[in-house]
């Protein structure tokens, strides 16, 4: 096992229910000699999961070969997978082995498998069914023993229905399908991952210890939607560590492209409490003031939690059931927050 792969496996960090359930499913299917598909959003760690699956399998001491199918043109994918014979095309001066041959007796990881063109899918199907193929420009069969792990963020069944992905190949590759949980669903893992990435970044910078993230910084990290998932979190944490010279991090920069010279937009309004020219209106009744305060705090919490009700409850210091009671009470006032539809996480029971 290479140092790179050792580092990758070490970075599989988490304790949330979603993370643990995924790891248990991965460990269970790892020793089974069948193809596996890994589905997940960008940045969730699909290659890391595939690497783990390989090294937990009986093929752990055999080659683990990867190919990012999205990084190649359709004409190059076939050559990369199956190799070529001398003279197969202009510039092919000698025989070249492809990834299937390199992965013999081991595992071939096809990342972004949904990008493979149909004509190449047909050759992969033959390998899955018969364990043989011909190099590009050749007629001699090459026999291999390879376990295929595919990964994608796309809906392969939809691609199959549209004719972009072979149904027969999808059937043979989907012995089991593992769904990687996005970071926003991994409740409780943010703190572990922050400490993990901060420690390694501090070590890379030859610092004796990693700086600590202040509570307000951790709150920002917990409530961020993380569209880039683990990869985005790693960048944010490492950037914060290298930028600080002290032992405490209080500021988080989520967008490194945000210009310090950008002018405020014309439609940005000064908060009402800062407008000194406003004349105070008549006071609301106490029940109405309480109602408005509850609605305001609920809206703020839902917005910060990106409409995840469990996180919003945590931000307000409420139990989930307490939050649900307030949410039902003010439901009509909460459904049009910034034109978002707040999705109930608990259906109303019929009375």
N, C-alpha and C positions, 0 to 999 in steps of 0.2 A: 504494500500500500504506500503510495507516495505521500510526501509531507502535505501536498496541496489537498489530497483527498482526506487526510487525517484532519486538517483544519476545517474542511467543509463539514465533516461529520460532527466535529466538536461544536460547530455553530448551530446545531439543531437544539435550540434552547427553548423551554417553555414548560408550563405546568397547568395551563388552562384545560378545561374539559375538552374543548375542541381539538387542541393540540395533542393531548394524551390519547384521545380516541383515534386520531389519524395515525399516530405512531404505533398504536396497538394493531390497527388494521394493516399497516405496512409490514410490521414484524411478522404477522400471521401469514401474509401472502409471499413473503420473501423466499422461503425455502421451496415453494411450489414452482416447478419448472414450467411455467406458462407465461405468455405475454401479459403485460399490465399497462393500463393507461393511467396517467396522472393528469388531472384537470385542475387548473388553478389560475387565478388572475396573475398579471405580470408582477414580478417581484415577490411572489409568495415562497419561492425556493423550490421550484420543480426539479432543477438539476440536483440540488442538495438531497431531495427526497429520493431521486433515482439512484444517486450514489450510495445512499444508506441502504436502499433496497438491494443493490448489488452486493455490498459487503456483508449483508446479513444472510445472503443466499449461499448455496453450496458452491457457487462460482467465484467466491470472494478472492481467491488467489489467481484467478484468470483475468484476462484483459477487460477493462471497462472503457469502451470506446464511445465517444459522443459525436453528434453531428447536429448543428443548428440549421434546420431546413429552411428557416426564414432568411438566413444570411447568404444563401446561394441562389443563383439564377437557375431556372428549371433545367437548362442544358448541362449545368455542372453537377446537379444532384445525383444523376445517374452514374456519372464517372466517379464521384466521391464515394458512393455506396458500393458499386460493383467493380470498380477499377477498369482498366482498359488494356487492350493488346497493342503491340507496336503497329503504328500506321492506322489506328482506329480513326484518327482525325488529324488535321494539320497540326504538327508539333508533337504528336505522340510518338516519340522516337523509340520507346521501349515499353515493355510490359510494366504495369503498375497495379499493385493490389489495392482494393478498396476497403471501406470500413468493415464490411461484412467479413472479409478474410482476416482483417486485423483483430476482429472480435471473436474469432473461432474459439469455442469452448468457454466463452465469457458472455458479456452483456453488451448489447448495442443500444445506446440511448438516443432516440430520435426526438429532439426538441422541436416544438412547433410543427408537429407531424401533419397538421391540417394544411400546410403549405406545399406538400409534396404533390406534383402533378399526377394526373390519372395514369399516364403511360408508365411512370416509375412505380406507382402503387401496384400495378399489375405484376411487375417483377418482384416486388416485396412479397406479394401474396404467394408467389411460387416458392420463395424461400421459406415462408412460414409453413406452407403445406408439404413441401418435398425436401427442404433443406439444401436446395441447389439453385444455381443461376449461371449465366454466362457473362463473362466480362464484356464491356463495350467493345465491339469490333471483333469478338471471338465467337466460336461455336462449341468450344469444349466446356463441359459442365464442371463447375467447381462446387464441391460439397462442403457445407459448414454446419457447425452446431452452435447456434447463437440464440440467446434469449433477448427478445425485443422489449424495451420499455419505451413507450411513447408518451409525449407530454404536449399539452396545448392549452391555450386559454379560450379556444373556439368551441362552438357547439358542434361536435362531430356528427351527431345524428341529424342536425339541420343541414350540414354539408352533404351528408349522405342522401337526404331527401331531395336536395337540389341537384344531385349528380356530380358534385365536386369531390366526393369521397366515396370509394367503392364500398358498397354494403357488405360484400363478402369479406373484404379486408377488415372492416370495422368489427364484424362478428368474430373474427379470429384473433384480433388484437385485444378485445375487451373481455378476456377471461375474468378480470376484475378491474373495476374503475375506482381509483382513489381520488377523493376531492380534497384538495388542500384548503384549509380554512384561511380566509383573508384575515389580516391583522386586526381589523375592526371587530371581529368575532372572537378574538382570543383574549377574553377578559382576564386581566391579572398578569399577562405576559409582558406588557410594556416595560415595567420596572426591571424585570430580569434581563430583557434584551438591551435596555439602556445601559445597565451596569456591565453587561458582557461586552458590548461594542466599545464602551468608554474605556474599559480595562485594556483591551487590545490596542486601541488607538494610543493610549498613554504609553504602553510598552513600546509601540512603534516609534514614538517620539522620545524614547529614552527617559521618560519621567518616572520618578520613584513610586508614584501612586496616581490613580485617576481622580480628577476632580469630582465633586459631588453635585448632583443636580438639585437646585432649590425646589421647594414644594410647588411654587408657582410655575416653574419650568416643567415639572412633572405633570402638573394639571393640564398644561397646554399639550403635552405629548399624549396624554390619555384621551383627550377630546378631539384630537386631529383625526380626520377621516382616513388618512393614509391610502390614497389611491395607488401609490407605488409600493405599498406593503413593506415587507422586511427590508428590501433594498433601499427604499426611501428612508425608513427609520435609521438604517445604518449610516447613510450619508448625513442625515441631520445630526445624529449624535457625534459622529466623528468630526464634523465641521465645528460643532460647538466646543468639543474638547481641544481641538488644535487652535481655535481662536482665543481661548481663555488663557491667561497667565496665572490665574489664581487657583484656589481650591474649591470655589463655588461657582456654579453656572446658573445664572438667573435669566439670561436672554436666549431665545431660540429663534433661529432663522430657518423658516421652512422653505422659502423661495430665494435661492441664491441669485436669481435673475432680477430681483426687485431693485430698481435703481434708486440710489440715495438722492438723486436729483429730480425725481418725478414730482410734478406739481399736483396738489390735490385737485380732484375733478370738480367741475362746476356744480354738480348736483350733490356734493357732500354738504351736509347741513351741520350747523353748529348745534350741539345738544341743547335742548330747551332750557336745562338748568343753568347753562352758561350765558343765556341771552338776558342781560340785565334790564333790557327795555320792556320786557313783557310785564304787563300788569297782572298781578295775581287775581284769579277769578274767585268766585264764591267757593267755599270749602265743600267737599263732598261729605255726605253722611258717612259715619264710621263703617257701616256694613258695605257701602259702595266703595269706600277707600280700600277696605280689606279685599273685596272682590277684584278690584283693579290691580292691587298688589299681587294677588295670587296669579292672575292672568299674565301679568308682566313677567313674574319670576318663572312661570311655566314656559312662556315663550322663549325667554332668554336661555333657560336650561336646555330646552329642546333644540334650539338653534346651535348652541355650543356642542351638544351631543350628537348633532347631525341627525336628529329625530329618532335616535335610539333611546327608547323609554327607560330601559334599565340604567343606562349611563346618566340620563337626565335625573333620575331618582337619586343616584349617588351624588350628583353635583348639588342637589338640594338638601342632602342629608336626610332623605326620606327612605323608608322601605318601599319596595316595589308596589305593595298593596296600598300604602298611603298615597303614593303618586297616582295610581290608577283611580283612586277615589276622587282626587282633585281633577284629574284629566276628564273623567266622566262629567264632573260638575260643570266644567268650562269647555266642554268638547266643541261646541259650535264656534267659540271664539278662537280655537286653536287650529282649525282645519285649513285656514288660508294664510298661514305664516309664510310670507315671501313666496306665495303661489306654490308652496309645496303641500302635498297631501301627507299628513302624518299618518303612518300606517299603524293601526292597532296591533300590538303583539299579543293581545288576548281578545278573542271574540266575545261579544256580549252573549251571555247565556239566555236562551228563551225563558220567559217567565211563565 
